[in-house]
Amino acid sequence: MPTSPPHTTVTLSQAKELIRCLADTESVLLLSAPGVGKSEIVRQAAREAGLELRSLLGTQIAPEDVSGVPKLVGNRSVFCPPRVLLPTDDTPFCLFLDELPAAPPDVQKAFYSLLLERRLGEYRLPKGTWVVAAGNRTEDRALVRTVSSALVNRVFVLPVRVDQSEWLAWAERNGVRPELRSFIRYVPLALQRPVPAEPVPFSTPRAWALLSRDMHLAERAGRLTPDERRALAFGRLTAHDAALLCALCEDGLGDLRPAADYVNNPALLPKSETAMWFVISRLRQAVGTRQLRTPEDPPAAAAFHAQVNTFLGTIGEEYRFALLLDQIEHWADLGANEVMLDTLKRVTGVPVGHGA
């Protein structure tokens, strides 16, 4: 299954709504990198629709688990599908085919009539039943097999992406630790790292949620020392994410704020050098991507420019150089001309007038 262009992907919440709209008529196949939350979103959609969820794991079933086994009825044989696919009454349910792209070819083939016609031999699924499948992409190195064109032609393929704001809202509702949410807020790329070439831990939404659970359990047992936090983090996350997370946790990560807060009130800046450099890095990103910008209202713009100069004048020279480096034009747009002129005089030793 090839990688889908970014503009064709949907977020998990969008995928859930499309499942609710289509899955009783169209068979839907969710595709994404590992650990995004596909299985959970299918469970949520089924629960909200009042449907029982029945799951089959593509990597752990045989063709007869789909098509059923034969029995004699009168003078002919009839295939009897398994109970998970054929309930005893006509109550609709949600049939979830997890890891379908990883299933062997003969298992994928056994699903053809189910995916297209909602039928297994002579038996049909109850009207209103959902059929939803999920799996990883071939580039994810997740034991994915080649998916036949015949199968792809029988499903509605829905590529899913991770959305930071959606995950943060979910994480807060589900009790993910605040320091982990703060880290993802400041380092959004750490939410979903590319699958590594080697079989080592890497950062995914699932990994962050499981790390939160692990830390809760360790803390409840009185075992969350810095060394134990490192062991848990490196056992779940991409190594550089784990290292930065642990360093910042030891320096009060939970107290970090949005970049604009520090410009508005330099007294909020952290005392730790590690945390301070982290804030400087986030400020550079905010300025470089124009997340920090001058208000349009003239009085508010003048006050903001004065505050920017106050902020830059308050921090140490080393931090100021790091912020201004290769972003002179961006800071000029934020009204930092006064501080930049003063910095230029300090660096060159040449008097520079404001009218120059």
ChimeraX attribute file (.defattr): number of C-alpha atoms within 10 A of each C-alpha:
attribute: neighborCount
match mode: 1-to-1
recipient: residues
	/A:1	16
	/A:2	7
	/A:3	12
	/A:4	14
	/A:5	8
	/A:6	10
	/A:7	6
	/A:8	10
	/A:9	17
	/A:10	18
	/A:11	17
	/A:12	23
	/A:13	16
	/A:14	11
	/A:15	22
	/A:16	19
	/A:17	13
	/A:18	15
	/A:19	25
	/A:20	15
	/A:21	11
	/A:22	15
	/A:23	20
	/A:24	20
	/A:25	17
	/A:26	19
	/A:27	22
	/A:28	25
	/A:29	26
	/A:30	26
	/A:31	26
	/A:32	23
	/A:33	24
	/A:34	21
	/A:35	18
	/A:36	24
	/A:37	18
	/A:38	23
	/A:39	19
	/A:40	12
	/A:41	17
	/A:42	24
	/A:43	19
	/A:44	14
	/A:45	20
	/A:46	22
	/A:47	13
	/A:48	10
	/A:49	12
	/A:50	12
	/A:51	18
	/A:52	15
	/A:53	18
	/A:54	15
	/A:55	17
	/A:56	18
	/A:57	15
	/A:58	20
	/A:59	16
	/A:60	12
	/A:61	13
	/A:62	16
	/A:63	17
	/A:64	16
	/A:65	18
	/A:66	21
	/A:67	21
	/A:68	19
	/A:69	14
	/A:70	13
	/A:71	11
	/A:72	9
	/A:73	9
	/A:74	7
	/A:75	6
	/A:76	8
	/A:77	11
	/A:78	15
	/A:79	17
	/A:80	20
	/A:81	20
	/A:82	14
	/A:83	10
	/A:84	14
	/A:85	25
	/A:86	15
	/A:87	14
	/A:88	8
	/A:89	7
	/A:90	13
	/A:91	13
	/A:92	18
	/A:93	23
	/A:94	25
	/A:95	24
	/A:96	23
	/A:97	22
	/A:98	22
	/A:99	23
	/A:100	26
	/A:101	29
	/A:102	24
	/A:103	25
	/A:104	19
	/A:105	14
	/A:106	11
	/A:107	21
	/A:108	21
	/A:109	17
	/A:110	18
	/A:111	20
	/A:112	19
	/A:113	16
	/A:114	21
	/A:115	25
	/A:116	16
	/A:117	14
	/A:118	22
	/A:119	17
	/A:120	22
	/A:121	14
	/A:122	9
	/A:123	14
	/A:124	15
	/A:125	21
	/A:126	18
	/A:127	13
	/A:128	15
	/A:129	19
	/A:130	26
	/A:131	26
	/A:132	26
	/A:133	28
	/A:134	25
	/A:135	24
	/A:136	26
	/A:137	25
	/A:138	20
	/A:139	15
	/A:140	16
	/A:141	16
	/A:142	16
	/A:143	15
	/A:144	20
	/A:145	17
	/A:146	14
	/A:147	19
	/A:148	13
	/A:149	9
	/A:150	11
	/A:151	16
	/A:152	15
	/A:153	12
	/A:154	19
	/A:155	19
	/A:156	17
	/A:157	15
	/A:158	20
	/A:159	24
	/A:160	23
	/A:161	20
	/A:162	20
	/A:163	17
	/A:164	18
	/A:165	12
	/A:166	12
	/A:167	20
	/A:168	19
	/A:169	11
	/A:170	12
	/A:171	19
	/A:172	12
	/A:173	9
	/A:174	10
	/A:175	13
	/A:176	20
	/A:177	18
	/A:178	15
	/A:179	18
	/A:180	20
	/A:181	24
	/A:182	19
	/A:183	20
	/A:184	22
	/A:185	18
	/A:186	19
	/A:187	14
	/A:188	15
	/A:189	14
	/A:190	22
	/A:191	25
	/A:192	25
	/A:193	16
	/A:194	15
	/A:195	19
	/A:196	12
	/A:197	8
	/A:198	7
	/A:199	8
	/A:200	13
	/A:201	16
	/A:202	24
	/A:203	25
	/A:204	25
	/A:205	23
	/A:206	16
	/A:207	22
	/A:208	25
	/A:209	19
	/A:210	15
	/A:211	22
	/A:212	22
	/A:213	15
	/A:214	17
	/A:215	19
	/A:216	17
	/A:217	13
	/A:218	16
	/A:219	14
	/A:220	10
	/A:221	9
	/A:222	9
	/A:223	14
	/A:224	18
	/A:225	11
	/A:226	13
	/A:227	11
	/A:228	14
	/A:229	22
	/A:230	16
	/A:231	14
	/A:232	20
	/A:233	25
	/A:234	22
	/A:235	16
	/A:236	22
	/A:237	24
	/A:238	22
	/A:239	16
	/A:240	13
	/A:241	22
	/A:242	22
	/A:243	15
	/A:244	14
	/A:245	24
	/A:246	20
	/A:247	16
	/A:248	20
	/A:249	18
	/A:250	14
	/A:251	18
	/A:252	14
	/A:253	21
	/A:254	16
	/A:255	14
	/A:256	23
	/A:257	16
	/A:258	14
	/A:259	21
	/A:260	17
	/A:261	13
	/A:262	19
	/A:263	20
	/A:264	14
	/A:265	13
	/A:266	18
	/A:267	13
	/A:268	13
	/A:269	19
	/A:270	20
	/A:271	11
	/A:272	13
	/A:273	10
	/A:274	14
	/A:275	22
	/A:276	18
	/A:277	14
	/A:278	19
	/A:279	21
	/A:280	18
	/A:281	16
	/A:282	18
	/A:283	20
	/A:284	22
	/A:285	16
	/A:286	16
	/A:287	20
	/A:288	15
	/A:289	11
	/A:290	13
	/A:291	12
	/A:292	18
	/A:293	17
	/A:294	18
	/A:295	14
	/A:296	9
	/A:297	8
	/A:298	10
	/A:299	9
	/A:300	12
	/A:301	16
	/A:302	16
	/A:303	13
	/A:304	20
	/A:305	21
	/A:306	15
	/A:307	19
	/A:308	26
	/A:309	19
	/A:310	18
	/A:311	19
	/A:312	22
	/A:313	18
	/A:314	12
	/A:315	14
	/A:316	9
	/A:317	13
	/A:318	8
	/A:319	16
	/A:320	18
	/A:321	14
	/A:322	14
	/A:323	20
	/A:324	19
	/A:325	10
	/A:326	12
	/A:327	13
	/A:328	14
	/A:329	13
	/A:330	18
	/A:331	23
	/A:332	15
	/A:333	14
	/A:334	23
	/A:335	22
	/A:336	24
	/A:337	18
	/A:338	17
	/A:339	19
	/A:340	20
	/A:341	16
	/A:342	15
	/A:343	18
	/A:344	13
	/A:345	14
	/A:346	13
	/A:347	10
	/A:348	9
	/A:349	9
	/A:350	9
	/A:351	11
	/A:352	13
	/A:353	9
	/A:354	9
	/A:355	4
	/A:356	5
